[in-house]
């Protein structure tokens, strides 16, 4: 939610600056470059925030719970031949871990015998940990 609320002013300022630069006679390459940079600012903000959400998700999973649930996708660049991937990213299965609401109340309890998502020894990179989604390896490594 903080990412969304922080992105609103970035988006609004970007739209205003694009309008100002396009109407203010700041033409040429400089004006076009400024419009491009300002137009990319909201995307950079979201990408930065999405990585922060991913770091927090991994931290939570290492403590045995999560507050972030998604069916497909990832928070980082990864991949490899051993990754089960879709157009939307790797699938996730949270049935092996505690899923909590933002205030700490339990949404779902872990199913016994299901390997929870988190960082585990990589099956393809010796000495590294790799993120397991509960359904697939992601190609995201930590030494």
C-alpha positions in Angstrom: 0.0 0.0 0.0 2.9 2.3 0.8 4.3 1.7 -2.7 1.0 2.7 -4.2 0.6 5.8 -2.1 4.2 6.9 -2.8 3.7 6.3 -6.5 0.7 8.6 -6.8 2.7 11.8 -6.2 5.5 10.6 -8.4 3.0 9.9 -11.2 1.2 13.2 -10.7 4.4 15.3 -10.8 5.6 13.3 -13.8 2.4 14.1 -15.7 2.5 17.7 -14.8 6.2 18.0 -15.8 5.5 16.3 -19.1 2.6 18.7 -19.8 4.8 21.7 -18.8 7.8 20.6 -20.9 5.7 19.8 -23.9 3.8 23.2 -23.8 6.6 25.4 -22.6 8.6 25.6 -25.8 11.4 23.3 -24.4 11.6 21.5 -27.7 14.5 19.8 -29.3 16.5 16.9 -28.0 16.8 18.4 -24.5 13.1 18.8 -24.1 12.4 15.3 -25.5 15.0 13.8 -23.3 13.6 15.5 -20.2 10.1 14.3 -21.1 11.4 10.8 -21.5 13.2 10.8 -18.2 10.3 12.3 -16.4 7.9 9.8 -18.0 10.0 6.9 -16.9 10.1 8.1 -13.2 6.9 6.3 -12.2 8.1 3.1 -13.7 11.5 3.4 -11.9 9.6 4.1 -8.6 7.4 1.0 -9.0 10.5 -1.2 -10.0 12.3 0.0 -6.9 9.3 -0.6 -4.6 8.6 -4.0 -6.1 12.2 -5.1 -5.3 11.7 -3.9 -1.7 8.5 -5.9 -1.5 10.4 -8.9 -2.7 13.2 -8.5 -0.1 10.6 -8.2 2.6 8.8 -11.3 1.3 12.0 -13.4 1.4 12.7 -12.1 5.0 9.2 -13.1 6.1 9.5 -16.5 4.5 12.8 -17.1 6.3 10.8 -16.4 9.6 8.2 -19.0 8.6 5.3 -16.7 7.4 4.2 -14.3 4.7 1.9 -11.4 4.3 2.3 -11.2 0.6 0.5 -13.8 -1.6 0.7 -14.1 -5.3 -0.2 -16.9 -7.7 2.6 -16.2 -10.3 5.5 -13.8 -10.7 8.7 -12.7 -9.0 10.4 -9.7 -7.6 13.7 -10.0 -9.3 15.5 -11.0 -12.5 16.1 -14.7 -12.4 15.6 -17.8 -14.4 17.4 -20.8 -15.9 16.7 -24.1 -17.5 15.5 -25.6 -14.2 12.9 -22.9 -13.5 9.3 -23.8 -14.1 8.1 -20.6 -15.6 5.0 -19.2 -17.2 4.4 -15.9 -19.1 3.4 -14.4 -15.7 6.5 -15.8 -13.9 7.0 -18.9 -11.7 4.0 -20.3 -9.9 3.8 -19.9 -6.1 2.3 -22.2 -3.5 2.0 -20.8 0.1 0.2 -23.9 1.5 3.3 -24.9 3.4 3.7 -21.7 5.4 1.8 -19.4 7.7 -0.1 -16.7 5.7 -0.9 -13.7 7.9 -2.9 -10.5 7.3 -1.1 -7.2 7.7 -2.2 -6.9 11.3 -0.8 -10.4 12.2 -4.1 -12.3 12.2 -3.8 -15.8 10.6 -5.3 -16.2 7.1 -4.2 -19.8 6.7 -2.1 -22.3 8.5 0.6 -24.5 6.9 -0.4 -27.9 5.6 1.8 -30.6 7.1 4.2 -32.2 4.7 4.3 -29.3 2.2 7.7 -27.7 1.7 7.2 -23.9 2.3 8.6 -21.2 0.0 11.9 -19.7 1.0 15.6 -19.9 0.5 17.1 -23.4 0.2 20.3 -25.0 -1.0 20.2 -24.6 -4.8 19.9 -27.8 -6.9 22.0 -26.3 -9.7 24.5 -23.9 -8.0 26.7 -25.4 -5.3 27.2 -23.4 -2.2 24.3 -21.0 -3.0 20.8 -20.7 -1.7 18.0 -20.3 -4.3 14.5 -19.1 -3.8 11.9 -21.9 -3.8 8.3 -20.6 -4.4 6.7 -23.7 -3.0 6.1 -24.9 -6.5 9.2 -24.0 -8.5 12.8 -22.8 -8.3 13.2 -19.1 -9.4 16.8 -18.7 -10.4 17.2 -16.0 -7.6 20.4 -16.9 -5.7 22.1 -15.8 -2.5 25.6 -16.9 -1.6 
